Amino acid sequence: MPAALLLPALLRASGPLAFIVSAMTAGVLNQSIMLIPLLAVAATITTILIRKFSPSPVSDLAQMLNPDEAQTQKSIFAGSARRFGIGIVGYAVCFGFAALIAALFQETEFNQTLVQSDIWFAVIPAIIALIGASMSARMGANQMADMAGQMQAMFAQMQAQNGQTGPSEDDAFTVEGEIIDKDEG
């Protein structure tokens, strides 16, 4: 992977990583287990917002590479239920794993209900995800424009070279598989 594409990919991945870290932190701090569905809902809503306001430039690249393919716009809600289910399971595993590790070193007693301060476990990762996706989309769009400009310059240079070194009247030519040299004939 080119180094120029590494930073946008890492910025795009910062959101899911922030939600995982939030679930693990909640497990270590003995927060309520009800935080897991809250994290899954927040992650799903964040993904929908990211699809709406800062889509990945990779989708534009796929459309550029396959112009004959039908230009159907995918719904921003496509796969939301599956993503929510995966979020519930994934965050529960992260929460439980972190709580088990924390139980080795401290007494564990989980909160019974969500409190108002628990909302930050969902809001902070959502903000990180939105900012990371926005920066990634901007950087990716700039890099796509640079690559398109470089490709156009390369094609223009190739066309200029072909135009300058075109065949002259003194060059050899082929007739029915036989090479005929102008000097011999």
C-alpha positions as CSV (number, residue, x, y, z in Angstrom):
1,M,0.0,0.0,0.0
2,P,1.4,3.4,-0.9
3,A,2.4,5.5,2.0
4,A,0.1,8.3,0.7
5,L,-2.9,6.1,1.1
6,L,-1.9,4.8,4.6
7,L,-2.9,7.9,6.5
8,P,-6.5,8.2,5.1
9,A,-7.0,4.5,5.8
10,L,-5.8,4.9,9.4
11,L,-8.1,7.9,9.8
12,R,-11.0,5.9,8.4
13,A,-10.2,3.1,10.9
14,S,-9.9,5.5,13.9
15,G,-13.7,5.5,14.4
16,P,-14.2,1.7,14.9
17,L,-11.0,1.6,17.0
18,A,-12.4,4.4,19.2
19,F,-15.6,2.5,19.8
20,I,-13.7,-0.7,20.7
21,V,-11.5,1.3,23.1
22,S,-14.6,2.8,24.6
23,A,-16.2,-0.6,25.2
24,M,-13.0,-1.9,26.8
25,T,-12.7,1.2,29.0
26,A,-16.3,0.8,30.2
27,G,-15.5,-2.9,31.0
28,V,-12.5,-1.9,33.1
29,L,-14.3,0.9,34.9
30,N,-17.2,-1.5,35.8
31,Q,-19.8,0.5,34.0
32,S,-23.3,-0.8,33.2
33,I,-23.7,-3.6,30.7
34,M,-26.4,-1.5,29.1
35,L,-23.6,0.6,27.6
36,I,-23.1,-2.1,25.0
37,P,-26.4,-1.5,23.1
38,L,-25.8,2.3,23.4
39,L,-22.4,1.9,21.8
40,A,-23.9,-0.3,19.0
41,V,-26.6,2.3,18.3
42,A,-24.1,5.2,18.4
43,A,-21.7,3.3,16.0
44,T,-24.6,2.5,13.6
45,I,-25.8,6.1,13.5
46,T,-22.3,7.4,13.1
47,T,-21.7,5.1,10.1
48,I,-25.0,6.3,8.5
49,L,-23.8,9.9,9.0
50,I,-20.4,9.2,7.6
51,R,-22.0,7.6,4.5
52,K,-24.2,10.6,4.1
53,F,-21.8,13.4,4.6
54,S,-18.3,12.1,3.9
55,P,-18.4,9.0,1.7
56,S,-15.2,7.1,0.9
57,P,-13.5,8.2,-2.3
58,V,-12.9,4.5,-3.0
59,S,-16.6,4.3,-4.2
60,D,-15.8,7.1,-6.7
61,L,-12.8,5.1,-7.9
62,A,-14.9,2.0,-8.4
63,Q,-17.4,4.0,-10.5
64,M,-14.5,5.5,-12.5
65,L,-13.0,2.1,-13.2
66,N,-16.4,0.5,-14.2
67,P,-18.3,3.3,-16.1
68,D,-20.4,0.7,-17.9
69,E,-21.8,-0.7,-14.7
70,A,-25.2,0.6,-13.7
71,Q,-25.0,3.8,-11.7
72,T,-27.3,2.8,-8.8
73,Q,-26.9,4.8,-5.7
74,K,-26.7,2.6,-2.6
75,S,-28.9,3.5,0.3
76,I,-27.1,4.9,3.3
77,F,-29.2,2.5,5.5
78,A,-28.0,-0.6,3.6
79,G,-26.6,-3.1,6.1
80,S,-27.5,-1.1,9.2
81,A,-29.2,-4.0,11.0
82,R,-26.3,-6.3,10.3
83,R,-23.8,-3.6,11.5
84,F,-25.9,-3.2,14.6
85,G,-25.9,-6.9,15.3
86,I,-22.2,-7.2,14.8
87,G,-21.7,-4.1,17.0
88,I,-23.6,-5.7,19.9
89,V,-21.6,-8.9,19.7
90,G,-18.3,-7.2,19.1
91,Y,-18.7,-4.6,21.9
92,A,-20.0,-7.3,24.3
93,V,-16.8,-9.4,23.7
94,C,-14.5,-6.4,24.1
95,F,-16.4,-5.3,27.3
96,G,-16.4,-8.8,28.8
97,F,-12.7,-9.4,27.9
98,A,-11.7,-6.1,29.5
99,A,-13.9,-6.7,32.6
100,L,-12.3,-10.2,33.0
101,I,-8.8,-8.8,32.9
102,A,-9.8,-6.0,35.3
103,A,-11.3,-8.6,37.6
104,L,-7.9,-10.2,38.1
105,F,-6.6,-7.0,39.7
106,Q,-9.6,-5.4,41.3
107,E,-13.0,-6.2,42.8
108,T,-15.7,-6.1,40.1
109,E,-19.2,-4.8,40.7
110,F,-21.0,-3.4,37.6
111,N,-23.3,-0.4,37.8
112,Q,-27.0,-1.5,37.6
113,T,-28.2,1.4,35.4
114,L,-26.9,3.8,32.9
115,V,-26.1,7.2,34.3
116,Q,-25.9,10.5,32.5
117,S,-22.1,10.5,32.4
118,D,-22.2,7.2,30.5
119,I,-23.3,9.0,27.4
120,W,-19.6,10.1,26.9
121,F,-18.6,6.6,26.2
122,A,-20.7,6.8,23.0
123,V,-20.3,10.5,22.1
124,I,-16.5,10.7,22.2
125,P,-15.9,7.8,19.8
126,A,-18.6,9.1,17.5
127,I,-16.9,12.5,17.3
128,I,-13.6,10.8,16.7
129,A,-15.2,8.7,13.9
130,L,-16.8,11.6,12.2
131,I,-13.7,13.8,12.3
132,G,-11.5,10.9,11.1
133,A,-13.8,10.0,8.3
134,S,-14.1,13.6,7.2
135,M,-10.4,14.1,7.1
136,S,-9.9,10.8,5.3
137,A,-12.5,11.7,2.7
138,R,-10.9,15.1,2.1
139,M,-7.4,13.6,1.8
140,G,-8.5,10.7,-0.3
141,A,-10.3,13.1,-2.7
142,N,-7.2,15.2,-3.0
143,Q,-5.0,12.2,-3.7
144,M,-7.5,10.9,-6.3
145,A,-7.4,14.3,-8.0
146,D,-3.6,14.2,-8.0
147,M,-3.5,10.7,-9.4
148,A,-5.9,11.6,-12.1
149,G,-3.8,14.7,-13.0
150,Q,-0.7,12.5,-13.1
151,M,-2.4,10.0,-15.4
152,Q,-3.6,12.7,-17.7
153,A,-0.1,14.2,-17.9
154,M,1.4,10.8,-18.6
155,F,-1.1,10.1,-21.4
156,A,-0.5,13.6,-22.9
157,Q,3.2,12.9,-22.8
158,M,2.7,9.5,-24.5
159,Q,0.6,11.0,-27.2
160,A,3.1,13.8,-27.8
161,Q,5.9,11.2,-28.2
162,N,3.8,9.1,-30.6
163,G,3.0,12.2,-32.6
164,Q,6.7,13.2,-32.9
165,T,8.0,9.8,-33.7
166,G,5.3,8.8,-36.1
167,P,6.2,6.7,-39.2
168,S,8.0,8.5,-42.0
169,E,8.0,7.6,-45.7
170,D,11.5,6.0,-45.5
171,D,10.6,3.5,-42.7
172,A,10.0,-0.2,-43.5
173,F,6.5,-1.5,-43.7
174,T,4.8,-4.9,-43.7
175,V,2.7,-6.4,-46.5
176,E,1.1,-9.8,-45.9
177,G,3.6,-10.7,-43.2
178,E,6.6,-9.8,-45.3
179,I,8.8,-6.8,-44.2
180,I,9.5,-4.5,-47.2
181,D,12.4,-2.1,-46.7
182,K,12.2,1.1,-48.8
183,D,16.0,0.9,-49.6
184,E,15.7,-2.6,-51.2
185,G,12.8,-2.0,-53.4
